[in-house]
Amino acid sequence: MSNEIARDSYNRVFTALENHQNWFANSIPLIASENVPSPAVREAIISDFGNRYAEGWAGERVYAGCTYIDQVEIICMELARQLFGAEFADVRPVSGVNANLTVYSAFSDPGDTMMALAIPNGGHISAARKEFNGTAGLVHGLNVEYFVFDRDNWNIDVDKTKEKVKKLGEDGKKPKIAMFGGSLFLFPHPVRELADFLKAEGIIVCYDSAHVSGLIAGGQFQSPLQEGADAMTLSTHKTLFGPQGGTVLSFDKYSDKIKAGAFPGTSSNHHLHHVAGKAIAFAEFLEFGQEYAKQVIANAQALAQALNDEGVDVLASNLGFTKSHQIAVNITRYGLGGDMERDLEKANIILNRQLIPGDVQAGRHYQNPGGLRIGTSEITRLGMKQDEMKVIASLMARIIVKKDDPAKVKKEVEEMRKSYQKVHYAFEPGTPAYKYIRVRQ
């Protein structure tokens, strides 16, 4: 009996894996935190590197057998520094959250105060308070105070934030870290406008670029390290081309603190196959990133306008909707975000619900908030451009506004996707994006 269960489970896992890839090959993927890697990146991450250990810094390992691992990691760091104009790069963090924990460990102690965005204003759970099970509060013991947010301009209010920092100092709660960046991230943050003030107050300026890393590397968003940030954390997927992972970028003067924060502070072995995948992705981005990032933003703006024209309430219309890969929608005229997310998924349109400003005051919860978040990273990698954004907006409006049968819309989504099955912006263009790679004999 036990052998039957084992074999059945074994087969069901592989069936689910194949079914998932077939599903995404026939869907419109609009989750802003996702992207599709090239087959070259996928080749790197199934290599034997994934079975090995290399604790420590390249050339200073705790383990033997790291000759080629060191070579790849050094290349990866060199590419990261070049892409982002950094003096120092640590590519060992295994995720964006892990990268944030690395800088928390490097620059603060439990009980210190950090400033970040509140979640309904676009903040990420990794910079949230303990009562919300946020990483900063729950894991590192930081007290989190919020930047003052200007909802009309969808950004941090510079003058009121300065006033708040001064008041926190007077109350004995001066922040150790100010963390820019977020999860809902439509416009560049005022790093340049606040960095000198914050540093004069003795505050380390950090920037979580998890969502916009590729736009920064492509020269299309802002340049945090050049605008005054002391350190920058990033995810290596989302608007980048890599496997899921993290990186910390900074200056040489902070290198020892960051290295210790990464190992042994917040990680042991650091997923060496993903370091190889990061290196390949960074090389791809160095070659193709500027063109890709421009198209991602152009697609986001075109999709936002087309949705708005279809009667969907796209936020920040007074500001041109977005300057990133993301679009934020207030869905309350037609329903709630969680319900709409499920209806769209039935039509093979994959996106996620989103807390938006005003949700908490209205008593809405993150499980069924008032918003949707839409991203154009993955559909751009598949070769879609502005004309396709109009088609996607029309398909989405059929579900959101007209309440059409999702099964009917699904057929049209599948037909539309037939022309967009290949990876673009890669050294081997035209390779299948979602082909299942079978290694078993």
Phi, psi and omega in degrees: 000316182297323179294325178295319178296317180299312181294320179296316179296317178306310182291322182292326177297313181293325176297317179296321178299314180293319180298321180299313182292324175295322179297312181291334176291344181243019182238168172255103185275113186237017178284124190291341182264011183236159175205173177245124179282162176286160173303333177295318177294319180296324176297318181297321187277353172259011180285173180293346175307328183292351180257001191248166178242142178208053181303141179103189182271151178305128183088353182228040189286155173279336184249152169277175177082021188252015184308307185277331174299315178299318181301314182293318182293324177295318176300316181300316179294320179299317180294319179298316179299318181292318183299320189249005179064041183255151173279329187224141176220134172242111186263012185280332182306137187272356178197170175296321177297319178296324176295320177295318177299326178298314181286328174300317181292325182288325192241003182207170176236156174306137183097344176288168180252140175232146174257139179202177176280142170292149184302315179296343177263010176112358182291160181257151183298336180290345178244027186256170183286161181299321183295344175257013183059029178288148184301315183301316182277314186287318186267315185260354176073026178277147169269125186254124171251151187260140166303146172285128187250133178261104185291332179293326181255003178051048182199173177291133177278113187295308185294316181290330175293319176300316178299319181294318179300316178300317180294320177299319178298317179297330181271007180076024182236032183303130180294147170271327184229141166245118185252105173282172179095170181183188182265322170255109197222088186270328187225152177304144180272155185281062179295309182300323184286338184246342189300311182298318179299312182296317180294324177295337177271002180079025183256131175285131181261117178241161183218116177270102183263020187316312184279329191249015183304315181292326178291324176292312180298329178275003176072028187242005185234275171207173182238084190305316183293328179278344180264359174125357178290140176279329181210155181222128176255152180210156166267150184259012174239224180055254177271358168266177187256008194269184169286167178296130181178184181224171177205150172241131178243143182193207181243157185303327183296340179256003190299317183296319179297317182290318178301317179291326177294327179282315177213125008268010189301310187231005178205160173254258171283151192237041170057071190294329177295328178284332172298318177298317178296322176299316181300316178297316181296319178297321178296316177301318184289327177299326181276317191242359192295322183296313179297316181297311183299319176302317183288324177302312182291318178300319178294319180298317180292322179292319179294319178299314180296318181294320176296318179299319179294334179277000178097008177272137183277089178275128185285162179062034179297329180291347182247011183085017175076309185193154168235018178234201178272358189254152173229138176246134184236133169270113189261001191296340177295334185242352182155205178238160190299317181295317179295318181291323176303316181291320179296318178294322179298324177298334178266011181066029172250111192255114175212187182226151176292160186208129168295135179232162179307133181100343181297313183298315179297329180275000179080016179271148186251159182296339179289332178213068185279189182268359187230169170233147174244133185234138179231150183248012184298310188285318181294332175291319178299335179275000175098007180283149180228196191300322181298322179291334179295325177294321178294315180298318179299320179296318178295318179295318181295332176300325179275312188288309189268312187270348178059040176293163178294119181303326181297324179290316179294323180304318180298322179288325175298313180299321179293318179298320184289344182302331183272358185227076184240000187247152176278132176250173179057054182213161180289336174243076185292153177085007178279149184298137183279326189236017179298130179286128181263112179262122178260331180299144179275000000 
